[in-house]
Structure formats: structure tokens, C-alpha cells
């Protein structure tokens, strides 16, 4: 399947928006998308989410013979897969130009910079060494895949632990994880890639570009930089020249970004190690229950609600499809008093009191931001589900009571009309009998 053709209207719209310092997704020119890191049950299995771009990295090891030129060092291989799962226009049978470019940039940032201690991977000099293979699979291509893949590969290397070995003469015994504790891979520094898209003839740089911005951009800059601010690689590509002033300014911003990302990687790995030591369940399945690895884990979710109630500045906003509220009479109040109290409590609990969670309110829809202050498990048990069903049933009972009240009022009016007609007929009958 061929890539969708970009129209001139789309290009002009994006370019004019960038000139006015406006981006389609609402970010500023220097703002990066939200980063999430999740770990699998195995060592070296990492899932990274950068905005809507997703990548899965896995590290494996094998005992092989070393190279003749470097007999005391292990080996490191990096492979990136960019297939139809990431985007429909990629071919799964062969590597595209973008996939080859991703491989080269990652090898330059991770392998050529010497971040991994290859000498520690040596088992027997000139005979047996460890070889590490980093496989990165792009799950969703939505712009800036190089940053997402570099973070995934680096996190997988830092999280990976190789099996321990015992050398007995010429024999090398590889122990399982149950027999001996695995050994971490030694990393000298943590290099990551930071990308910028260039607009307006090399005068404007946009951080963390989306897929649409990458296609419209005139050029692209990719910094391979570590947390110490050391430049490990630089990639410049496009049709325009970049000024030295812009290059220096973006490099300073990239170094700050690298420090923040490396700190987040270390914090995520430390949290995962603590959870494993405490015996807590880890893995992608547990991450789904904690709402960490879900398809719709977005910062803002736009939903369309038919019936909702919002409290805004002390005012109450309701939308119930223009239903008429019938004032209850005394008889109905005494009958449905308990159901009315339950329904009122439900309405109060469903009302939105925190104004920070309401972004935009329309006629029949509202954009809400989920409150992430409570990091507990948001999945409910069967008992809680049964309680919700009972409360919902009581609320439906209130609605049925309202309908009954409407029907009773209409029936009472009909009976009054019939009684009036019947009273007139009786009067006429009595008068005729007397005559």
C-alpha cells in the first residue's frame, strides 16, 4: 500500500501554523510529548510510548566466538523492524529507506559511542564471548520514531540481566536464573536521540515532530546526546541549511531533554526492581490493570455524553435530552423517598467538582482529563460491580416512578373529565324522570 499523498492545503496549513508558533496538537514549539515506559515479565523487555508512537525493545544474549581483531570484547547488534504493523505503507518483506536510516542512527548512538562495556562480556579470551542483540519493533508510527526507538533500546539494555556462568577448564557452564542471580550489563553512559524538525528555511526548529510535521518539514536534526551533555552523534537531513545559531540553541535544549529522559529511565528501572524484590506482579498484563499499557491511555479523551451533569462555578449544568421534570406530589414523595435519596447521591457523585478535569464543555459533549492522583488499581471487583448494578437499578426505579407519575396525572385528568361528563348525564336523567 502506497503512502497517502499530502495535499498542498495541508502543507500550507502546517507551515503557516508553525510561523505563528501554533501546532496542530496544541503543544508549543519546544514541548515534547508525554513519555511512558513499561516493562515485561522478562529482563530486557521494554514497551515505550511517546505520544501515540509506540516501540517494543527486547535484548537477548548468546555465547559465540569473538572477532579476530577484538578477541577480548563481546559484540552488540541493533536491529529495527518497521513493518505494516507500524503503518500500512511499510512493506514487511524488505527494509525501507527509513528503516535503514533508523538502524544506522541507533548504531551510531549506542554502538559507536561505546556506551556498553564490551570487555565485561568476555568469557574466555579468543574463544567465547557474549553477544547482545537489541531488537526494536515499531508498533505504531506517528512521528519521531527515532527518539522512541532509542529510548526503548537504551532502557532495554539498562534493564537486561545476562545469566551467570562458571568456567571449568575449557567448559563454560551457563546457569539459569533460578540457580544464580543474573548479572547486569555495564553501561558507561546513557545516550539517547533527540529530534527536531526544521521550518522556514532553517530558522525555526520544532521539537518532537509528529508524522504530519515530519512530512511537511524542510529538514530534520537528530542529536545523539547523553546525560552529561556529550555529543555521541549528529544527523542532518533535508533540503535546507541550518544556521549555526539554531544548531547551538537546539543542542543545549537537547542536552536538557536527555538529562530528564535518563532520570526517568533510571527511576522506572528502580521502581521495577523494587516491585520484583517485594514480590509484586510485574509485566504487561499487570500494566494493563494499572492503566499503564492500554491502547486508549491518552492525556485527554473526548467523549460524547447524552446525560451528564457538571457543576461549574456553583451553577448546575444538565443535559437530559430536554426531559420535563414533573414536580412530585405528596403521595409519590412518600412512596419513592428512599429511591430519590439514592438517585440524588448518585447524581452528586457523578458531578464534576474539579474544574481542572473539565477542558471544554459543549451542548452535548465534554472533554475530560482523567484524574491520575490516585495510582491504585482502577479495576473493580465483582462485589463492587454488583453494588453499582443495584444503585443503577434504583436510579432506573426513580425514572420509572417519574413516568408513572406522568401517566397517573394524565389518567386523573381523564377521570375528572369523565366524571364531569357523567355528572351532567345524571342530572339530565334525573330531570327527565321527574317530569
ABEGO torsion letter per residue (X at the ends): XBBBBBBAAAAAAAAAAAAAGBBAAGBBAABBBBBBBBBBABBGBBBBBBEABBBBBBBBBBBBBBBAABAABBBBBBBBBBBAAABAABBAABBBAAAAAAAAAAAAAAAAAGABBAAAABABBGABBBBBBBBBBBABBAEGAAAAAAAAAAAAAAABBBBBBBBBEABBBBBBAAABBBBBBBBABBBBBBBBBBBGGGABBBBGBBAAAAAABABBBBBBBBAAGBBAEBBBBEABBBBAAAAAAAAAAAAAAAAAAAAAAAAAAAAAAAAAAAGBBBEAAAAAAAGABBAABBABBBBBBABBBBBBGGBBBBBAGGBBBBBBBAAAAAAAAAAAAAAAAAAAAABBABAAABABBBAABBBBBBBAABABBABBBAAAAAAAAAAAAAAAAAAAAAAAAAAAAAAAAAAAAAAAAAAAAAAAAAAAAAX
